[in-house]
Every structure is written in C-alpha cells, then in structure tokens.
Amino acid sequence: MLKSREGQAVSQVTFPIRVNDEWQKVDSDALFKGKTVVLFALPGA
C-alpha cells in the first residue's frame, strides 16, 4: 500500500491539449492551483 500524500502540491508539468482542432500547452498550475485534486491510478495490463 502506498503512503498517503495528502496536502502535497501537484507536480509542475505541462499537458498538451486539443482546443478547436489546435494543440495548446497548459501547465498544471492553470488546471489545479487553488483546487482540491484527487489522484488515483489503476494497474495496467
């Protein structure tokens, strides 16, 4: 079982996203700053 990381900041990353058929880069601060984020993962096949 992994250790809880409650209260830690989300790592600074840049996500490529599609907006109106064009690629744009959005950083994690623009998406998550000042918000509560829940992150979970499932094992891959």
Secondary structure, DSSP 8 states (H G I E B T S, - for coil): -----TT------EEEEEETTEEEEEEHHHHHTTS----------
